[in-house]
Amino acid sequence: MTTDRPWNTPEAEWRGLVRKVRAGRDLAPGTWPAGARCAFALSFDCDHETFELGQGRAAVGRLAWGEFGRRRGVPRILQLLARHDVRASFFVPAVSALIDPEALAPIIGAGHEIGVHGWIHENTSALDLETERDLLLRARETLETLSGTRPVGHRAANWDLSPNTIDLVAKAGFLYDSSMMADDACYELLSDGTPTGLVEIPVDWVRDDAVYFLFNREPATRPWMPPADVLDIFRREFDMAHDEGGLCQLVFHP
């Protein structure tokens, strides 16, 4: 696309880009299992040190910020989930897993899911096709080797997808993606108008803790919000899903 002057982009080009990945059939069930009124999902992106490494930066202080999530954040989350007997999904960059392979064991041992979250939390849209394919497959192979289970879920780092991402994820045999925002109900992803068989479990910035608490950027781009205010936003999101019999998925970054 003509990024410096997008108004000069030929119609065929922008139409092709818009058509490349679209929402297909609605997969919201008529009823939820066990008579539940709605579905509620907790997911955790374990970026840790790769938040810094994936941007090509080397600030030791920010690497330590990532290490805190590994040393204190995830263990506290696992304790909380165990206390309430809740299972969750943990999306892990491959390099994050390689830095401390033993950190996966408590997550897996508690019955939680491990999903692919890039190789080093890279921006996928900056990659050519072959590089993106290679990193996706290497990331899945690494997590499978370390966890003993092949991941079936994919979440793009920074929710940043190239026009090739969904095709690659579908062809690699993943069951679902969780990076997109075309609906607030689950839907099948289309590639160039063709059903992929890939389920999208949608996300949204308003249900992501990074919007409210992430200060490890240079320069800082957001004001800090009191946790009570964020809880109120998340509660209102859940209430709407409950009223409509829908889905509410929260995303956290330990």
N, C-alpha and C positions, 0 to 999 in steps of 0.2 A: 504494500500500500504506500502511496505517496505521503510519507509521514511528515515531511517538512511543509507541504501544502496539500492537506487532505482534500481540500475543495476541488483540486484538480484530478483526483482519482477517477479513472473511468468507471462508469456505472457497472459494467460487467465485473470489474474487480471488487468493488464494495459489495455488490450483490452476492458474488461468490464467497466472500469472506463471511458475510452474515449467514449464508446458507450452510456453510461448512459444518457447524455444530448447532443443532436446534433441539428443543424439547419435543419429544414424541408423545406417545400415549400416556395418559395419566395412570399411574400405578397405585394410587391411593385405594386401600381396600374398603369394601363396604362396611366391614366390621373388623375390629382388632381382636387378637387372640385373648381368650379367657375373659371376654366381656369388657375389656378395657375401654375407657371412653376416648383415649387418644394414645399416641406413642410419644415417649420422651427418651431422647438419646443423649448420652454424655460422651464426648470425645476429647482427647488430649493430644496435642501436637508436641512431641518431645524434641524440639529443635536443639535445645541446649547450646553447645558451642558452635553448632553449624549455622546458627543465626548470624554469627560473625564471619565464620569461615566461608560460607556460601556466597557472601558478597565480596570476597577477595580482600577482606580486611584482617588486621592482625593486632588489634588493641587488646592487650592482656587483661585490662579491667573488664571489658565486655565479655571476654572468654570466661572470666571468673563468674560473671553474672549468669552465664549459661551453665556453669558447673553447679551453681546453687540449685538450679532446677533438678539436676540429677541427684545431688546429695540430700536435699531436704524436700524439694517440692513433690517429686514423684512418691517417695516413701509416705509422706503425709496424706497424699491423695489415696494411695492404696489402703492406708489405715481407715480412712473415711469410707471408702467404698465397701471395705470388708465389714465395717460396723453396721452398714445398712444393707448388706448382702446384695449389692448392685454390681452388674458387669458393665464394662465400658470398652471403648475402642481407643487404642493408643497408636497414633501415626508417627513413625520413627524414620528420620533420614538414615540412610545406611551408614554414613560416617559417624553419626551420633552413636549408633549401635557398636561400631568398631572401636570407638574410643573406650568404651566400657562394656564389653559383651555380657558381663555378669549382671548388669543392670536389667537385662530383659527377663531373667529368670523369675524374679518376684512377680512381674506383670503376668507372665504366662502361667506361673504356678497358681495364681489367684483366679484363673479362668477368663482373663481379659483377652481381647483381640489385638493382634499386631497388624498394622497396615503400612503400606509403602508411602513415604513422604519425601520422595526425591533421593538423590545420591548424597548431596552435600547441601541441601536446601537451596538449590540453584534456581534461577529464574528460567523457567522452561521456554518462554517465548523468545529467548535470546539464542536458542540452540538450533542447529541444523538438524535435519531428519535423522541422519545416522547417529549423531552424537546423542540425541534425545533417546533413540531406541536403545543404544548401548547403556546409557545411564539407568534407564528404567529397568532393563533386564538384570543388570548388575546389582541394582538396589534390591530387587526381589530375591535374587539368588543369595545375596548376603544375609538378608533377614531370614530366609528359609534355612540357611545353614546354621545360623546362630540360634534360631528359635525352635527348629525341628518341625515347623509347620509352614506350608506355602501360604503367603498372604493372598487374600482374595479381594481386599479393598485397597483403593488408591486415593490419595489426596495430594494434589499438586502443591508444592511449596509456594507460599505466598498466594495461593489460589491463582497462580499464573500459568495459563495454558497456551500452548502454541496451536496453530490450526491442525497440527498432526497428533496432538496428545491423545484425543479420544480414540482415534483409529488405532494408535499404538497400544493403548490400554486394553481395548476390546480384543485386538488380535493376540495379545499376550495372555488372554484367558482370565482376566480379572472378572469378578462378578459385579462389582459396583465401583463407582467413583463418588467422591464427596468433596467437590471443589466448586460447584456451580450454583447459580442463583436464579434460574429461569422460572422457578415455582417455589412454593413452600410445601408442596407435597412431592412424594417420590414420582419419578417419571422415567421413561426409557429415552436414552439418548439417540438422536439421529445423526448420521454422518452423510452429508450431501443428500439428505432426504431419505436415506436408507436406514431402517432400524438396525441398531448394533447389537441388541440383546443386553446391553450394559445398563444397569440401573443407576440412576442418579439419586443419591440421598443428599438433598440440597443443604447448603449453608447460607449464612447471611452475616454481613458485618455487624449488624445490631446484636447478634447472638454470639459474638466473638469477644472474649475478654481483652484481646490486644487493643481493640478500639479505645478502651477505657484506661488501661493500665500500662501500656507499653511505652517506656521512656528511653529504652536503649537504642535510640536512633540519633543520627547526627545530621542536621539539627533536630531537636525535638519538634514534633508536629502536633501534639495533642495536649490539652490540659489534663491534669489528674482529676479523677472523679471519685467521690466517696463511695466505698463499697456498698453502703446501704442504698445509694441511688442506683448502682448497677444491679443489685439484687432486685430492686423494684422493676427495672426494665426487663430483666429475665423472667420475673414472676408474671408480668403482664404478657410477655410472649407466650409463656406456658398457658396462661388463662385463655388466650385467644385460641390456641391449638385445642384446648380442652373444650371450649364452647363449640368449635367447628368439627370436633372429632378428627383432628389432623395430627401433624407431626411437629414436634419442637426439638431441635437438636442444638445443644450448646457446645461451643468450642473453647477449650482452655489451653493455655501455654504454661506448663509448670517450669 
